Amino acid sequence: MRFDIVTVLPELLVSPLNHSILKRAQERGILQVFVHDLREYGLGRHRQVDDYPFGGGAGMVLRPEPLAACIRHLQGERVYDEVIYLTPDGKTLDQKLCNRLSLNENLLLLCGHYKGIDERIRQKFVTLEISIGDYVLSGGELAAAVLVDAVSRLLPGVLNDETSALFDSFQDGLLAPPVYTRPAEWEGMAVPEVLLSGHAKRISEWQHEQSLERTRLRRPDLYARWQESENPNI
C-alpha cells in the first residue's frame, strides 16, 4: 500500500513515519510512504504557497495553484483510490473507515495549514475529507500521521501477530477488555483467575463481558449503537 502526503512542513512527519511498526512495514516492502513538500510547487522566487483570505479575517489560506500542480503531478504517475483532505469538518475517522481504507492501494493525503486550503481544491480534487476529532490542530500533518498509522497496522504482515488488530478496541463496536501480564500478583493485586485457567472458551466469554461493561461505563454512546446493531428490531 502506498501513501503520498502533501504538506508545507514535511519535517513534522519524519519521526512518526520512521519508527516502530511503520518503519518495519516499510522495510518489509508492505508499506510505502512518500512526503511531498508543497513549497517545491510554490509560486515565484519565494516559492509562495499561501495568501490572505478574501473577505478578511485572521490567518492565511493555501493557494490553489501549488496544490493543483502537486496533485496533477502525482496523479500523472499513478491512479489514487482516494484524494483525502485532513480537515476538522470532515468525516470522523473511526475503525470502520480505517478498515475500508486499508483495502486500497494508493491514497493521496492533503495536509491543510494555517486556515486551510482554497475551497476550489476541495471541489475539484478531493474525494474524501477526514477529521480525527472535534478539535483544531495547527495543521493536518499530525492527523495524516494518525491516519497512516491506523490504516497501516491493518495490512497483512504489518503486525507480528496477524490476529492482533482483530481484537483492538472498536473492531466489534466495543472497547477492548482489560489486559494483564506477569507477574500474576503485584502489590496485592492479582490477575483474574480465569485468565490463568487456560480455558479458551471461558476466557473469551470473560473478555466479552468485560468489553461490554467497559463500553457501557466509559462510552455509553458506543454501547447504545452496539445494542442497536445486536437487536435491530428493538
Secondary structure, DSSP 8 states (H G I E B T S, - for coil): -EEEEEES-GGGGHHHHSSHHHHHHHHTTS-EEEEEEGGGG-BTTTTB-EE--TT--SS-EE-HHHHHHHHHHHHTT---SEEEEEEEEEEE--HHHHHHHTT-SEEEEEE-BTT-B-HHHHHHT-SEEEESSSS--SBSHHHHHHHHHHHHTTSTTTSSSTTGGGGSTTTTSS-------S-SEETTEE--HHHHS--HHHHHHHHHHHHHHHHHHH-HHHHHHHHHHH-TT-
